[in-house]
């Protein structure tokens, strides 16, 4: 086995395009301008405020917020590269672009108030924040208690927090030096009737401070993702009629009476949270980008690090085997991420396929990213504990992604129940000549859809997981088959097979139970998994080198170059040392 340092090959370039698509450098270049030098020490609050400064720089360079939010390929790239190189910026992107600007664009009705609010957000002089989650009700929209009471005489709404459990929990609005526009999910009360949850626009904090009728309490620091989180209470804060983001499905007549073309509160709720789907794809895809960066850093370091007897760390099978398996998983979810991003870029596909795809993809992408990054942190040992080396930053941000825009387990239960009720899988049809392992994954996923009890949260969760895993395998195999370069295609096919076999063998009891697999097949599958892992180990530098990161991409990381030289240069020390210098002559 050889582990040389040469990475610049045609195969790497083909792999990169196959996995990531054509490189649009706009987001990468602009985000790099916001990257803080490694070793810079800043307080939690300084880092939280820096995210808004970086946001203003980004929109000044890429265009107004409203245009960036509509350019989904650019926006997805912005999420990816922000997490990889500027995690403080990443923390504020979703609230600003997908949940505030995007909500106005997709649910607004072009009122004067909405146009004025978009103008405030365009240069990021005002940052956008979404207020959904409540202290006692989480982000379950059907249970939210914050009220928007309709005043038909004045044709306006007033916001109210009727009980402690309805306090809005942890939106980033505490910094009194940063102006904020908020989209508030609240229950519309008209003539004493509950008309369902809708979004409402409020400039919560401006140059003169908080809006009347709003109280904010700063929350303690989190362990990661520095933000100015807060508890928020409303007592009569005013929202004009034009600040209601009705989605065009409801209005008030000339007498101030509510009317809607959508009869059920549940369907109105689905319209309210539709904008969360884009954020789910953007956040989880970025977590996968961080996992790719983490793998590149780890492999790069492990090729330099010498263990007992001078053996490179990467040559040890206890090191390279888990990294190979992690790389196969990350390549699979990278392929699924591309499917999701392409789906959301097409408005028709976003409406028809997007909701289920986002709910299946977001948990799988972020869970695999988190597992991968934890493997990287452990393999990096003490190097992985330093913020400058990025892995802990990636871990913290990915922990945030797991919970943001819908907790992963909650999304899986919701998606699995929807599939079980419909008794229909969203999986694409197998391609002609599909390999045996693809059929095993598909049969297992379809069996769960057909047989699971929709009332069981545990069965719904397993149904969603199985369908997401099979979809990722489909996506990576499809990526391989679209690749004409023989070596790159072979590598992608091997990675797809390894991902599938590793999944099946780790959950063999389930596959046997649903008769997707025969017990007599297990020894051969085990042997094939080992053969693939062994064959792919020497190709780790090539594969991770196709992930689009390098020492130039990650200038903050001591381990992105020659790690020993970088650490020593940071001290300014020279050799020989003092009295131990060799004698002259």
JOSULMO-V506782 format. One record per pair of residues at least 12 apart in sequence whose C-alpha atoms are under 8 Angstrom apart, sorted by the first residue. I is the first residue (numbers start at 0). J is the second residue. D is the distance in whole Angstrom. If there is no record, write none. Layout:
# JOSULMO-V506782
I:J:D
I:J:D
This chain:
# JOSULMO-V506782
0:314:7
0:537:6
1:537:6
2:302:7
2:313:8
2:314:7
2:537:6
2:540:8
4:302:8
4:540:8
6:540:7
6:541:6
6:544:6
10:484:7
10:486:7
10:487:6
11:487:8
11:541:6
11:542:7
11:544:7
11:545:5
12:545:6
13:482:8
13:484:7
13:487:7
14:487:6
14:542:7
14:545:6
15:545:5
15:546:6
15:547:7
17:478:6
17:479:8
17:482:7
18:330:7
18:333:7
18:334:6
18:478:7
19:333:8
19:337:7
19:546:8
23:73:8
23:76:8
25:61:8
25:73:8
26:61:8
26:73:7
26:76:6
26:77:5
26:80:7
27:76:7
27:77:7
27:80:6
29:57:6
29:60:7
29:61:8
30:57:7
30:77:7
30:80:7
30:81:6
30:84:7
30:85:7
31:84:7
31:85:8
31:552:8
33:53:6
33:56:8
33:85:7
34:84:6
34:85:5
35:85:7
35:555:7
36:554:7
36:555:5
37:387:5
37:554:7
37:555:4
37:556:6
37:557:8
38:387:6
38:555:7
43:220:7
43:225:6
43:226:8
44:225:7
44:226:7
44:227:7
46:87:6
46:225:6
46:226:8
47:87:7
47:225:5
47:226:5
47:227:6
48:174:8
48:177:8
48:226:8
48:227:8
49:87:7
49:88:8
50:87:5
50:88:4
50:89:8
50:90:7
50:91:7
51:88:7
51:91:7
51:123:8
51:126:7
51:177:8
53:88:6
54:88:6
54:91:8
54:92:8
54:123:7
55:122:6
55:123:5
55:124:7
58:121:8
58:122:6
58:123:7
59:122:7
63:121:5
63:122:6
64:96:7
64:100:7
64:120:6
64:121:4
64:122:6
64:123:7
65:96:8
65:100:6
65:101:8
65:104:8
65:117:7
65:120:8
65:121:6
67:96:8
68:96:5
68:97:7
68:100:7
68:101:6
69:101:8
71:343:8
71:344:6
72:340:8
72:344:7
74:281:8
75:281:5
75:284:8
75:285:8
75:340:8
78:92:7
78:281:6
78:282:7
78:285:6
79:281:8
79:284:7
79:285:4
79:286:8
79:288:6
79:289:7
80:285:8
80:288:8
82:285:6
82:286:7
82:288:8
82:289:6
82:393:7
82:396:8
83:285:8
83:288:7
83:289:5
83:292:7
83:393:7
83:553:8
84:552:7
84:553:6
86:224:8
86:392:7
86:393:8
86:396:7
87:224:7
87:225:7
90:224:6
90:225:8
90:226:7
90:396:8
93:278:6
93:282:8
94:127:6
94:128:5
94:129:6
95:126:6
95:127:4
95:128:6
96:127:7
97:274:7
97:275:7
97:277:7
97:278:6
98:127:8
98:128:7
98:129:6
98:182:8
98:274:6
98:275:7
98:278:7
99:127:5
99:128:6
99:129:6
99:180:8
99:181:7
99:182:6
100:117:7
100:120:7
100:127:7
101:274:7
102:182:8
102:244:8
102:274:6
103:117:8
103:244:7
105:246:7
105:274:8
106:244:5
106:245:6
106:246:4
106:247:7
107:243:8
107:244:5
107:245:7
107:246:6
107:247:7
108:244:7
108:245:7
108:246:7
108:247:6
110:241:5
110:242:8
111:241:7
112:239:8
112:241:5
112:242:6
113:200:8
113:241:7
113:242:6
116:180:7
116:202:8
120:180:8
124:178:7
125:177:7
125:178:5
125:179:5
125:180:6
125:205:8
126:177:7
126:178:6
126:179:5
126:180:6
127:179:6
127:180:5
127:181:6
127:182:8
128:170:7
128:171:7
128:172:8
128:179:7
128:180:6
128:181:5
128:182:6
129:170:7
129:181:6
129:182:5
129:183:6
129:184:8
130:167:7
130:168:8
130:170:6
130:181:7
130:182:6
130:183:5
130:184:6
131:167:7
131:183:6
131:184:5
132:167:6
132:168:6
132:169:8
133:164:7
133:165:5
133:166:5
133:167:4
133:168:5
134:163:8
134:164:5
134:165:6
134:166:6
134:167:6
134:168:5
135:163:8
135:164:4
135:165:6
135:166:8
136:164:7
136:165:7
138:405:7
140:184:8
140:196:7
140:268:7
141:195:8
141:196:7
141:265:7
141:268:7
143:165:7
143:185:7
143:186:7
143:196:8
144:160:7
144:161:7
144:162:8
144:165:5
144:185:7
144:186:6
145:158:7
145:159:6
145:160:5
145:161:7
145:165:6
145:166:8
145:184:8
145:185:5
145:186:6
146:158:6
146:159:5
146:160:7
146:161:7
146:185:5
146:186:5
146:187:6
146:188:7
147:159:7
147:185:6
147:186:6
147:187:5
147:188:6
148:187:6
148:188:5
148:189:6
149:187:7
149:188:6
149:189:5
149:190:8
150:189:8
151:254:8
151:255:5
151:256:8
152:255:7
154:239:7
154:240:6
154:255:7
155:237:7
155:238:6
155:239:4
155:240:5
156:237:6
156:238:5
156:239:6
156:240:7
157:234:8
157:235:5
157:236:5
157:237:5
157:238:6
158:185:8
158:233:6
158:234:6
158:235:5
158:236:5
158:237:7
158:238:8
159:232:8
159:233:5
159:234:5
159:235:6
159:236:7
160:232:6
160:233:5
160:234:7
166:230:7
166:231:6
166:232:5
167:230:6
167:231:5
167:232:7
168:229:7
168:230:5
168:231:7
169:218:7
169:228:5
169:229:5
169:230:6
170:227:8
170:228:5
170:229:6
170:230:7
171:226:6
171:227:5
171:228:4
171:229:6
172:204:8
172:215:8
172:227:6
172:228:6
172:229:6
173:215:7
173:216:7
173:217:5
173:227:5
173:228:6
173:229:5
174:227:6
175:204:8
175:208:7
177:204:8
177:205:8
178:203:8
178:204:5
178:205:5
178:206:7
179:202:6
179:203:6
179:204:5
179:205:7
180:200:7
180:201:6
180:202:4
180:203:6
180:204:7
181:200:6
181:201:5
181:202:6
181:203:6
182:198:6
182:199:5
182:200:5
182:201:6
183:198:5
183:199:5
183:200:6
183:201:7
184:196:6
184:197:6
184:198:5
184:199:6
184:271:8
185:197:6
185:198:6
185:199:7
189:256:8
189:257:7
194:264:7
195:264:5
195:265:8
195:267:7
195:268:7
196:264:8
196:267:7
196:268:6
196:271:7
197:243:8
197:244:7
197:245:7
197:267:8
197:268:7
197:271:6
198:243:6
198:244:5
198:245:7
198:271:6
199:238:7
199:242:6
199:243:5
199:244:6
200:238:7
200:242:5
200:243:6
200:244:7
201:237:8
201:238:6
201:242:7
210:236:7
211:235:8
211:236:6
211:237:8
212:233:6
212:234:5
212:235:5
212:236:4
212:237:8
213:231:7
213:232:6
213:233:5
213:234:6
213:235:8
213:236:6
214:231:6
214:232:5
214:233:6
215:229:6
215:230:6
215:231:5
215:232:7
216:229:5
216:230:5
216:231:7
217:229:4
217:230:7
218:230:7
222:395:8
223:392:8
223:395:5
223:396:7
224:392:8
224:395:6
224:396:6
224:399:7
246:270:7
246:271:8
248:260:6
248:261:6
249:261:8
273:354:8
275:404:6
276:353:7
276:354:6
276:357:6
276:358:8
276:404:8
277:343:7
277:357:8
278:404:7
279:357:6
279:358:8
279:361:6
279:403:8
279:404:6
279:405:8
280:336:7
280:339:7
280:340:7
280:357:6
280:360:7
280:361:6
281:340:8
282:361:8
282:400:6
283:360:8
283:361:5
283:362:8
283:364:6
283:365:5
283:400:7
284:333:7
284:336:6
284:361:8
284:364:7
284:365:8
286:364:7
286:365:6
286:368:6
286:369:8
286:393:8
286:396:8
286:397:6
286:400:7
287:329:7
287:332:7
287:333:7
287:364:6
287:365:7
287:367:8
287:368:5
288:333:8
289:368:7
289:393:6
290:329:7
290:368:5
290:369:8
290:371:6
290:372:6
290:393:8
291:329:7
291:543:7
291:546:6
292:546:7
292:548:6
293:371:8
293:372:6
293:375:6
293:389:8
293:390:6
293:393:8
294:322:8
294:326:7
294:371:8
294:372:8
294:375:6
294:543:7
295:540:8
295:543:5
295:544:7
295:546:7
295:548:7
295:549:8
296:558:7
296:559:6
297:375:6
297:378:7
297:379:6
298:313:7
298:539:7
298:540:7
298:543:8
299:540:7
299:558:8
299:559:7
300:379:8
300:558:6
300:559:7
300:562:7
301:313:5
301:379:8
302:314:8
303:561:8
318:378:7
319:536:6
320:532:6
320:533:7
320:536:7
321:374:8
322:374:8
323:532:6
323:535:7
323:536:6
323:539:7
324:497:7
324:498:7
324:501:8
324:532:7
325:371:6
326:494:8
326:543:8
327:494:5
327:495:7
327:497:6
327:498:5
328:367:7
328:498:6
329:367:7
329:368:7
329:371:8
330:475:7
330:494:7
330:495:8
331:471:5
331:472:6
331:474:7
331:475:5
331:494:8
331:495:7
331:498:7
332:363:7
332:364:6
332:367:8
332:471:6
332:475:8
333:364:8
334:471:7
334:474:5
334:475:5
334:478:7
335:360:7
335:470:7
335:471:5
335:474:5
335:475:7
336:360:7
336:364:8
338:474:7
339:353:7
339:356:7
339:357:7
339:360:8
355:414:6
355:425:8
358:410:6
358:411:7
358:413:8
358:414:6
359:410:7
359:411:6
359:414:7
359:463:6
359:464:7
359:466:8
359:467:5
360:467:6
361:407:7
362:401:7
362:407:5
362:408:7
362:410:7
362:411:7
363:464:7
363:467:7
363:468:7
365:397:7
365:400:7
365:401:6
366:401:7
368:397:7
369:394:6
369:397:6
369:398:7
372:390:7
372:393:7
372:394:6
373:394:7
375:390:7
376:390:6
376:391:7
382:558:8
387:555:6
387:556:5
387:557:7
388:555:7
388:556:4
388:557:6
388:558:6
388:559:8
389:555:8
389:556:6
408:460:7
411:459:7
411:460:5
411:463:5
411:464:7
412:456:6
412:457:7
412:459:5
412:460:5
412:463:7
413:459:7
414:459:7
414:460:8
414:463:6
415:448:8
415:453:8
415:458:8
415:459:4
415:460:6
415:461:7
415:462:5
415:463:5
416:453:5
416:454:7
416:456:8
416:459:5
417:453:8
418:448:6
418:462:8
418:463:8
419:447:8
419:448:5
419:449:7
419:450:8
419:451:6
419:452:7
419:453:5
419:459:7
419:462:8
420:453:6
422:448:6
422:449:5
423:445:8
423:448:7
423:449:7
424:444:8
424:445:6
424:448:6
424:466:7
425:466:8
426:441:8
426:466:7
426:469:7
426:470:6
427:470:7
427:473:8
429:473:8
436:496:7
436:499:6
436:500:7
437:469:7
437:472:7
437:473:7
437:499:7
439:510:8
439:515:5
439:516:6
440:465:8
440:468:8
440:469:5
440:499:7
440:503:7
440:515:8
441:466:8
441:469:6
442:515:5
443:465:7
443:510:6
443:513:6
443:514:8
443:515:5
444:462:7
444:465:5
444:466:5
444:469:7
445:466:8
446:513:7
447:461:8
447:462:5
447:465:8
447:513:8
448:462:6
469:499:8
472:495:6
472:496:8
472:498:7
472:499:6
475:491:7
475:492:8
475:495:6
476:491:7
476:492:6
476:495:6
478:491:8
479:491:5
479:492:6
480:492:8
490:535:8
493:531:7
497:528:6
497:531:6
497:532:7
500:524:7
500:525:8
500:528:6
501:528:7
504:521:8
504:524:8
504:525:7
